[in-house]
Amino acid sequence: MKTIDSNKSSMRLTYMCVLIPLAVAINVVVGQIALQLKLPLYMDAIGTTILSAVMGPWVGAVSGLLSSFITALIGGNLLDTLFGLCNVSTALIVGFMVRYGKFKKWYHFAICLFLVSVFNAALGTPIGVVVYGGIQGSGLDIAVAALLATGQDLMSSRFWASLPTNLIDKGIALLITYLVLLRLPEKLKKMNSK
């Protein structure tokens, strides 16, 4: 005879098996569209933020790592998997803030957006400099070049160019996540629990 806890575990595992591939697909497809359009946005964390909010930080982190790995395979540069650290930081921040009820008010949203953006810029900057020499072939390169022209070094130019980009990019992802959470059935809202 199954207990309530085993039913909850079984249901959670089923949701994970369905939602992780869905989150990865959203990240990869939307991220590739942004890359092909040479947008100054990454758009590769929407699935991760939603999954982290719904299923918890560690499940979201798995989707972020898988997304980075698949994107690296598509792009043909396995060093791109290092950007998975950015997705993991996003998943942990969003997942824990939602878990502890800190994603319900506008200032919670603002704090989450600030933390996610700063961590992504801080982690992504050295990775982008090492993997691509600071230039990735995206719309962000124009801002990096403009900051380099002012006399800043490559690392700080890349950081300051990516910070506003991350604020917009992750702001879109977090807004979509917030709207999803508003519409989520109560049963699913309890999946991201301790």
Secondary structure as the mmCIF struct_conf table of DSSP 4:
data_model
#
loop_
_struct_conf.conf_type_id
_struct_conf.id
_struct_conf.beg_label_comp_id
_struct_conf.beg_label_asym_id
_struct_conf.beg_label_seq_id
_struct_conf.end_label_comp_id
_struct_conf.end_label_asym_id
_struct_conf.end_label_seq_id
HELX_RH_AL_P HELX_RH_AL_P1 ILE A 4 GLN A 36
TURN_TY1_P TURN_TY1_P1 LEU A 37 LYS A 38
BEND BEND1 PRO A 40 PRO A 40
HELX_RH_AL_P HELX_RH_AL_P2 ILE A 46 MET A 55
HELX_RH_AL_P HELX_RH_AL_P3 PRO A 57 GLY A 75
TURN_TY1_P TURN_TY1_P2 GLY A 76 GLY A 76
HELX_RH_3T_P HELX_RH_3T_P1 LEU A 78 PHE A 83
HELX_RH_AL_P HELX_RH_AL_P4 GLY A 84 ARG A 99
TURN_TY1_P TURN_TY1_P3 TYR A 100 GLY A 101
BEND BEND2 PHE A 103 LYS A 105
HELX_RH_AL_P HELX_RH_AL_P5 TRP A 106 TYR A 132
TURN_TY1_P TURN_TY1_P4 GLY A 133 GLY A 134
BEND BEND3 GLY A 137 SER A 138
TURN_TY1_P TURN_TY1_P5 GLY A 139 GLY A 139
HELX_RH_AL_P HELX_RH_AL_P6 LEU A 140 ALA A 149
TURN_TY1_P TURN_TY1_P6 THR A 150 GLY A 151
HELX_RH_AL_P HELX_RH_AL_P7 LEU A 154 ARG A 183
BEND BEND4 LEU A 184 LEU A 184
HELX_RH_AL_P HELX_RH_AL_P8 GLU A 186 LYS A 189
TURN_TY1_P TURN_TY1_P7 LYS A 190 LYS A 190
BEND BEND5 MET A 191 ASN A 192
#
